Amino acid sequence: MSRGTMPQPGAWPGTSGAEKLMREAGAAPPGPARVVVLGQAEHEEDIYRSDDEIKKEKELPIHERGLPEPRLSVAPEVDIMDYCKKEWRGNTQNATCMKKGYEEVSQKFTSIRQVRGDNYCALRATLFQAMSQPAVPPSWLQAPELTLLPEKLISKYSWIKQWKLGLKFEGKNEDLVDKIKESLTLLRKKWAGLAELRTAEARQTACDELFTNEEEEYSLYEAVKFLMLNRAIELYDDKEKGKEVPFFSVLLFARDTSSDPGQLLRNHLNQVGHTGGLEQVEMFLLAYAVRHTIRVYRLSKYGTEEFITVYPTDPPRDWPVVTLITEDDRHYNIPVRVCEETSL
């Protein structure tokens, strides 16, 4: 088996289950992440091709194999129930749960796009959805002070120099302030460029192209991780001053491994893209960082109030919404093509 008019957030089912989820996320130690370690390009295999296809190509002489196609971080859409039948062929209790979950999702979405299975998938799926939506660039992204954040924060908090750049930048002599500033500038530029395109088709094509350019794509993830750290510092400072903070942030800093933003960086954010993805409580932080509501179909929770979980629990009404789907709370794919009868 291979592994891998919008309703208002307050009206969605499953929002109450998010509070239970946050408590569990704060109390339980993080489980093992689904890891697909990326090696050199010539050793990577395409997770969207069958084992037979890969085997047959390896049997060909090198000169007959042809040029490699650009790696797709987000695969083309396929029928969601066809995908389900391919992935879940057995009759175990888990397979039955997944099939019922996919069938429920298919009442809302007809297709699914598979997201590349490395430890960036939560960031990738969220950012891909957000940037391909027909909306003006977020106002916070246009703020002049955005690109001043790296120098401002690193000069104030020296421990940020422990930042671990993604695998794609290992071995490069990168100045941290310059690299993060460059990443934030790129995020602003690319998001604004996509927003200027007039049609959904043009935006989707441009977004697909962006997410096949590995250097630019992984720079975007550095920007988003830095925005997550910035928001974590703000929340921690507010909590220490006795101000009211979202409940998830209390749990975020109640963990033994992230009692303060410095530990959060060293033990969690630095691992994203390397040895682990985002924990459930960190999905809330991601939502606050990009100021988007993240709605997730959690197939393993089919039949419970947590089947549809919304990050954050009570989002601002003006936040745009992205929808993801997960089988295991580790790897995320993207449901697409809202059914006509459910989009009215």
One Martini backbone bead per residue (centre of mass of N, CA, C, O) as a GRO file, in nm:
protein
  344
    1MET     BB    1   0.093   0.038   0.025
    2SER     BB    2   0.066   0.353  -0.030
    3ARG     BB    3   0.232   0.647   0.140
    4GLY     BB    4  -0.041   0.894   0.137
    5THR     BB    5  -2.033   2.907  -0.073
    6MET     BB    6  -1.871   2.942   0.233
    7PRO     BB    7  -1.874   2.834   0.528
    8GLN     BB    8  -1.876   2.915   0.841
    9PRO     BB    9  -1.676   2.820   1.091
   10GLY     BB   10  -1.901   2.812   1.322
   11ALA     BB   11  -2.082   2.594   1.140
   12TRP     BB   12  -1.901   2.367   1.181
   13PRO     BB   13  -1.826   2.063   1.228
   14GLY     BB   14  -1.595   1.977   1.502
   15THR     BB   15  -1.506   2.218   1.685
   16SER     BB   16  -1.526   2.084   1.970
   17GLY     BB   17  -1.297   1.864   1.918
   18ALA     BB   18  -1.045   2.052   1.934
   19GLU     BB   19  -1.016   2.071   2.240
   20LYS     BB   20  -0.950   1.774   2.285
   21LEU     BB   21  -0.706   1.769   2.099
   22MET     BB   22  -0.531   1.975   2.257
   23ARG     BB   23  -0.510   1.815   2.516
   24GLU     BB   24  -0.375   1.569   2.389
   25ALA     BB   25  -0.132   1.721   2.266
   26GLY     BB   26  -0.023   1.823   2.548
   27ALA     BB   27  -0.008   1.535   2.705
   28ALA     BB   28   0.121   1.394   2.472
   29PRO     BB   29   0.363   1.250   2.327
   30PRO     BB   30   0.526   1.243   2.053
   31GLY     BB   31   0.508   1.074   1.776
   32PRO     BB   32   0.589   0.918   1.509
   33ALA     BB   33   0.692   1.013   1.213
   34ARG     BB   34   0.640   1.046   0.880
   35VAL     BB   35   0.921   0.940   0.700
   36VAL     BB   36   1.084   1.099   0.410
   37VAL     BB   37   1.392   1.089   0.312
   38LEU     BB   38   1.593   1.311   0.146
   39GLY     BB   39   1.800   1.285  -0.112
   40GLN     BB   40   1.935   1.257  -0.380
   41ALA     BB   41   1.796   1.279  -0.684
   42GLU     BB   42   1.898   0.991  -0.794
   43HIS     BB   43   1.748   0.846  -0.523
   44GLU     BB   44   1.476   0.929  -0.594
   45GLU     BB   45   1.126   0.860  -0.568
   46ASP     BB   46   0.816   0.837  -0.706
   47ILE     BB   47   0.514   0.843  -0.520
   48TYR     BB   48   0.315   0.841  -0.795
   49ARG     BB   49   0.430   0.563  -0.863
   50SER     BB   50   0.449   0.256  -0.927
   51ASP     BB   51   0.640  -0.014  -0.866
   52ASP     BB   52   0.641  -0.123  -1.158
   53GLU     BB   53   0.740   0.133  -1.299
   54ILE     BB   54   1.007   0.162  -1.148
   55LYS     BB   55   1.121  -0.119  -1.215
   56LYS     BB   56   1.119  -0.097  -1.525
   57GLU     BB   57   1.308   0.150  -1.547
   58LYS     BB   58   1.556   0.016  -1.400
   59GLU     BB   59   1.589  -0.206  -1.638
   60LEU     BB   60   1.688   0.005  -1.807
   61PRO     BB   61   1.890   0.158  -1.979
   62ILE     BB   62   2.008   0.463  -1.919
   63HIS     BB   63   1.965   0.580  -2.223
   64GLU     BB   64   1.634   0.489  -2.198
   65ARG     BB   65   1.501   0.663  -1.956
   66GLY     BB   66   1.529   0.949  -1.969
   67LEU     BB   67   1.421   1.240  -1.857
   68PRO     BB   68   1.348   1.395  -1.585
   69GLU     BB   69   1.092   1.502  -1.418
   70PRO     BB   70   0.948   1.723  -1.249
   71ARG     BB   71   0.892   1.761  -0.932
   72LEU     BB   72   0.602   1.688  -0.750
   73SER     BB   73   0.445   1.821  -0.469
   74VAL     BB   74   0.164   1.828  -0.633
   75ALA     BB   75  -0.051   1.632  -0.754
   76PRO     BB   76  -0.267   1.549  -0.959
   77GLU     BB   77  -0.583   1.505  -0.992
   78VAL     BB   78  -0.816   1.269  -0.845
   79ASP     BB   79  -1.035   1.055  -0.776
   80ILE     BB   80  -1.121   0.994  -0.454
   81MET     BB   81  -1.230   0.692  -0.480
   82ASP     BB   82  -0.998   0.581  -0.646
   83TYR     BB   83  -0.785   0.638  -0.434
   84CYS     BB   84  -0.908   0.468  -0.210
   85LYS     BB   85  -0.903   0.191  -0.360
   86LYS     BB   86  -0.592   0.186  -0.390
   87GLU     BB   87  -0.514   0.221  -0.078
   88TRP     BB   88  -0.792   0.050   0.022
   89ARG     BB   89  -0.839  -0.310  -0.002
   90GLY     BB   90  -0.922  -0.398   0.259
   91ASN     BB   91  -1.106  -0.531   0.579
   92THR     BB   92  -1.021  -0.375   0.797
   93GLN     BB   93  -1.091  -0.154   1.034
   94ASN     BB   94  -0.919   0.073   0.913
   95ALA     BB   95  -1.014   0.053   0.618
   96THR     BB   96  -1.313   0.104   0.676
   97CYS     BB   97  -1.275   0.383   0.796
   98MET     BB   98  -1.148   0.513   0.544
   99LYS     BB   99  -1.375   0.460   0.343
  100LYS     BB  100  -1.590   0.623   0.499
  101GLY     BB  101  -1.438   0.886   0.499
  102TYR     BB  102  -1.412   0.925   0.192
  103GLU     BB  103  -1.716   0.915   0.135
  104GLU     BB  104  -1.781   1.169   0.295
  105VAL     BB  105  -1.594   1.364   0.138
  106SER     BB  106  -1.730   1.307  -0.149
  107GLN     BB  107  -1.981   1.496  -0.081
  108LYS     BB  108  -1.782   1.760  -0.125
  109PHE     BB  109  -1.546   1.607  -0.286
  110THR     BB  110  -1.416   1.466  -0.595
  111SER     BB  111  -1.107   1.528  -0.527
  112ILE     BB  112  -0.741   1.466  -0.521
  113ARG     BB  113  -0.423   1.581  -0.384
  114GLN     BB  114  -0.107   1.471  -0.365
  115VAL     BB  115   0.138   1.498  -0.121
  116ARG     BB  116   0.440   1.516  -0.051
  117GLY     BB  117   0.619   1.274   0.173
  118ASP     BB  118   0.733   1.483   0.372
  119ASN     BB  119   0.805   1.708   0.650
  120TYR     BB  120   0.621   1.947   0.482
  121CYS     BB  121   0.314   1.885   0.428
  122ALA     BB  122   0.160   2.092   0.601
  123LEU     BB  123   0.281   2.341   0.470
  124ARG     BB  124   0.226   2.272   0.175
  125ALA     BB  125  -0.084   2.235   0.179
  126THR     BB  126  -0.151   2.513   0.298
  127LEU     BB  127   0.002   2.702   0.100
  128PHE     BB  128  -0.116   2.604  -0.164
  129GLN     BB  129  -0.407   2.677  -0.100
  130ALA     BB  130  -0.372   2.978  -0.026
  131MET     BB  131  -0.223   3.074  -0.301
  132SER     BB  132  -0.471   2.959  -0.499
  133GLN     BB  133  -0.657   3.169  -0.413
  134PRO     BB  134  -0.915   3.413  -0.470
  135ALA     BB  135  -0.710   3.667  -0.345
  136VAL     BB  136  -0.584   3.895  -0.177
  137PRO     BB  137  -0.326   3.984  -0.027
  138PRO     BB  138  -0.228   3.989   0.269
  139SER     BB  139  -0.176   4.253   0.474
  140TRP     BB  140   0.062   4.136   0.646
  141LEU     BB  141   0.244   4.081   0.388
  142GLN     BB  142   0.264   4.406   0.313
  143ALA     BB  143   0.420   4.485   0.544
  144PRO     BB  144   0.717   4.650   0.591
  145GLU     BB  145   0.807   4.493   0.868
  146LEU     BB  146   0.849   4.201   0.778
  147THR     BB  147   1.162   4.221   0.674
  148LEU     BB  148   1.258   4.316   0.977
  149LEU     BB  149   1.230   4.072   1.169
  150PRO     BB  150   1.496   3.913   1.171
  151GLU     BB  151   1.679   4.137   1.290
  152LYS     BB  152   1.506   4.203   1.537
  153LEU     BB  153   1.496   3.916   1.672
  154ILE     BB  154   1.802   3.832   1.665
  155SER     BB  155   1.897   4.079   1.839
  156LYS     BB  156   1.713   3.989   2.091
  157TYR     BB  157   1.743   3.663   2.013
  158SER     BB  158   2.018   3.465   2.003
  159TRP     BB  159   1.887   3.170   1.978
  160ILE     BB  160   1.805   3.193   1.671
  161LYS     BB  161   2.091   3.097   1.564
  162GLN     BB  162   1.983   2.785   1.583
  163TRP     BB  163   1.884   2.774   1.319
  164LYS     BB  164   1.757   2.527   1.083
  165LEU     BB  165   1.801   2.467   0.782
  166GLY     BB  166   1.712   2.317   0.524
  167LEU     BB  167   1.822   2.063   0.327
  168LYS     BB  168   1.859   2.249   0.065
  169PHE     BB  169   2.083   2.439   0.253
  170GLU     BB  170   2.297   2.254   0.303
  171GLY     BB  171   2.634   2.377   0.287
  172LYS     BB  172   2.557   2.668   0.288
  173ASN     BB  173   2.658   3.010   0.303
  174GLU     BB  174   2.430   3.136   0.523
  175ASP     BB  175   2.276   3.413   0.619
  176LEU     BB  176   2.019   3.426   0.827
  177VAL     BB  177   1.896   3.702   0.785
  178ASP     BB  178   1.905   3.697   0.475
  179LYS     BB  179   1.744   3.435   0.429
  180ILE     BB  180   1.478   3.515   0.570
  181LYS     BB  181   1.431   3.773   0.413
  182GLU     BB  182   1.424   3.637   0.137
  183SER     BB  183   1.181   3.452   0.202
  184LEU     BB  184   0.973   3.673   0.268
  185THR     BB  185   0.994   3.818  -0.004
  186LEU     BB  186   0.908   3.577  -0.176
  187LEU     BB  187   0.630   3.532  -0.053
  188ARG     BB  188   0.517   3.807  -0.131
  189LYS     BB  189   0.568   3.796  -0.437
  190LYS     BB  190   0.416   3.528  -0.508
  191TRP     BB  191   0.141   3.595  -0.386
  192ALA     BB  192   0.091   3.853  -0.551
  193GLY     BB  193   0.117   3.724  -0.833
  194LEU     BB  194  -0.124   3.527  -0.803
  195ALA     BB  195  -0.346   3.745  -0.736
  196GLU     BB  196  -0.331   3.886  -1.030
  197LEU     BB  197  -0.471   3.659  -1.143
  198ARG     BB  198  -0.787   3.609  -1.297
  199THR     BB  199  -0.777   3.296  -1.300
  200ALA     BB  200  -0.789   2.982  -1.172
  201GLU     BB  201  -0.611   2.845  -1.386
  202ALA     BB  202  -0.369   3.037  -1.370
  203ARG     BB  203  -0.311   3.000  -1.068
  204GLN     BB  204  -0.269   2.693  -1.074
  205THR     BB  205  -0.035   2.684  -1.272
  206ALA     BB  206   0.157   2.872  -1.112
  207CYS     BB  207   0.157   2.702  -0.854
  208ASP     BB  208   0.269   2.444  -0.974
  209GLU     BB  209   0.537   2.571  -1.065
  210LEU     BB  210   0.638   2.663  -0.788
  211PHE     BB  211   0.613   2.348  -0.672
  212THR     BB  212   0.882   2.270  -0.872
  213ASN     BB  213   1.065   2.482  -0.723
  214GLU     BB  214   1.265   2.400  -0.479
  215GLU     BB  215   1.410   2.656  -0.379
  216GLU     BB  216   1.155   2.827  -0.348
  217GLU     BB  217   0.975   2.642  -0.185
  218TYR     BB  218   1.175   2.611   0.066
  219SER     BB  219   1.178   2.913   0.129
  220LEU     BB  220   0.883   2.936   0.215
  221TYR     BB  221   0.915   2.753   0.470
  222GLU     BB  222   1.104   2.939   0.622
  223ALA     BB  223   0.903   3.170   0.645
  224VAL     BB  224   0.676   3.019   0.798
  225LYS     BB  225   0.845   2.932   1.042
  226PHE     BB  226   0.911   3.223   1.129
  227LEU     BB  227   0.616   3.307   1.174
  228MET     BB  228   0.570   3.099   1.396
  229LEU     BB  229   0.784   3.206   1.591
  230ASN     BB  230   0.677   3.492   1.619
  231ARG     BB  231   0.401   3.408   1.736
  232ALA     BB  232   0.514   3.254   1.980
  233ILE     BB  233   0.649   3.497   2.114
  234GLU     BB  234   0.395   3.665   2.150
  235LEU     BB  235   0.235   3.459   2.323
  236TYR     BB  236   0.441   3.425   2.549
  237ASP     BB  237   0.455   3.720   2.641
  238ASP     BB  238   0.153   3.744   2.708
  239LYS     BB  239   0.147   3.520   2.920
  240GLU     BB  240   0.365   3.647   3.111
  241LYS     BB  241   0.172   3.919   3.141
  242GLY     BB  242  -0.139   3.799   3.172
  243LYS     BB  243  -0.263   3.758   2.914
  244GLU     BB  244  -0.480   3.669   2.684
  245VAL     BB  245  -0.486   3.340   2.539
  246PRO     BB  246  -0.484   3.089   2.356
  247PHE     BB  247  -0.514   2.768   2.455
  248PHE     BB  248  -0.292   2.633   2.279
  249SER     BB  249  -0.050   2.800   2.401
  250VAL     BB  250  -0.050   2.664   2.673
  251LEU     BB  251   0.016   2.380   2.559
  252LEU     BB  252   0.269   2.445   2.399
  253PHE     BB  253   0.422   2.541   2.688
  254ALA     BB  254   0.365   2.258   2.856
  255ARG     BB  255   0.583   2.122   2.728
  256ASP     BB  256   0.891   1.985   2.783
  257THR     BB  257   0.992   2.070   2.472
  258SER     BB  258   0.817   2.377   2.500
  259SER     BB  259   0.844   2.613   2.741
  260ASP     BB  260   0.971   2.785   2.506
  261PRO     BB  261   1.073   2.925   2.214
  262GLY     BB  262   1.354   2.793   2.214
  263GLN     BB  263   1.254   2.499   2.237
  264LEU     BB  264   1.069   2.503   1.994
  265LEU     BB  265   1.295   2.536   1.793
  266ARG     BB  266   1.491   2.299   1.866
  267ASN     BB  267   1.255   2.053   1.898
  268HIS     BB  268   1.067   2.139   1.632
  269LEU     BB  269   1.118   2.343   1.397
  270ASN     BB  270   1.400   2.213   1.324
  271GLN     BB  271   1.257   1.929   1.232
  272VAL     BB  272   1.127   2.045   1.003
  273GLY     BB  273   1.224   1.853   0.719
  274HIS     BB  274   1.386   1.623   0.868
  275THR     BB  275   1.236   1.430   1.129
  276GLY     BB  276   0.965   1.614   1.117
  277GLY     BB  277   0.663   1.743   1.178
  278LEU     BB  278   0.361   1.843   1.280
  279GLU     BB  279   0.191   1.888   1.543
  280GLN     BB  280  -0.120   1.947   1.641
  281VAL     BB  281  -0.063   2.212   1.806
  282GLU     BB  282   0.100   2.339   1.553
  283MET     BB  283  -0.144   2.392   1.367
  284PHE     BB  284  -0.235   2.643   1.518
  285LEU     BB  285   0.020   2.809   1.468
  286LEU     BB  286  -0.001   2.809   1.163
  287ALA     BB  287  -0.271   2.956   1.144
  288TYR     BB  288  -0.167   3.215   1.289
  289ALA     BB  289   0.068   3.282   1.095
  290VAL     BB  290  -0.130   3.290   0.816
  291ARG     BB  291  -0.430   3.358   0.871
  292HIS     BB  292  -0.576   3.065   0.859
  293THR     BB  293  -0.815   2.839   0.819
  294ILE     BB  294  -0.794   2.492   0.920
  295ARG     BB  295  -0.948   2.228   0.755
  296VAL     BB  296  -0.988   1.884   0.879
  297TYR     BB  297  -0.988   1.560   0.762
  298ARG     BB  298  -1.006   1.285   0.997
  299LEU     BB  299  -1.026   0.961   0.919
  300SER     BB  300  -0.960   0.818   1.200
  301LYS     BB  301  -1.233   0.993   1.316
  302TYR     BB  302  -1.459   0.846   1.219
  303GLY     BB  303  -1.763   0.900   1.401
  304THR     BB  304  -1.664   1.168   1.524
  305GLU     BB  305  -1.619   1.500   1.633
  306GLU     BB  306  -1.310   1.488   1.493
  307PHE     BB  307  -1.334   1.458   1.184
  308ILE     BB  308  -1.374   1.774   1.204
  309THR     BB  309  -1.108   2.005   1.216
  310VAL     BB  310  -1.036   2.329   1.360
  311TYR     BB  311  -0.788   2.580   1.278
  312PRO     BB  312  -0.900   2.725   1.491
  313THR     BB  313  -1.174   2.694   1.686
  314ASP     BB  314  -1.216   3.036   1.681
  315PRO     BB  315  -1.218   3.200   1.414
  316PRO     BB  316  -1.195   3.450   1.230
  317ARG     BB  317  -1.417   3.554   0.984
  318ASP     BB  318  -1.181   3.681   0.780
  319TRP     BB  319  -1.058   3.415   0.735
  320PRO     BB  320  -0.938   3.211   0.538
  321VAL     BB  321  -0.986   2.883   0.379
  322VAL     BB  322  -0.855   2.556   0.434
  323THR     BB  323  -0.843   2.215   0.297
  324LEU     BB  324  -0.784   1.900   0.448
  325ILE     BB  325  -0.631   1.561   0.451
  326THR     BB  326  -0.618   1.278   0.689
  327GLU     BB  327  -0.513   0.955   0.818
  328ASP     BB  328  -0.266   1.027   1.071
  329ASP     BB  329  -0.177   1.330   1.156
  330ARG     BB  330   0.081   1.375   0.936
  331HIS     BB  331  -0.046   1.346   0.655
  332TYR     BB  332  -0.125   1.571   0.374
  333ASN     BB  333  -0.400   1.644   0.173
  334ILE     BB  334  -0.604   1.761  -0.118
  335PRO     BB  335  -0.915   1.867  -0.155
  336VAL     BB  336  -1.119   1.888  -0.455
  337ARG     BB  337  -1.389   1.982  -0.601
  338VAL     BB  338  -1.666   2.107  -0.540
  339CYS     BB  339  -1.966   2.022  -0.507
  340GLU     BB  340  -2.238   2.168  -0.636
  341GLU     BB  341  -2.456   2.094  -0.407
  342THR     BB  342  -2.235   2.213  -0.172
  343SER     BB  343  -2.169   2.524  -0.294
  344LEU     BB  344  -2.443   2.697  -0.239
   0.00000   0.00000   0.00000
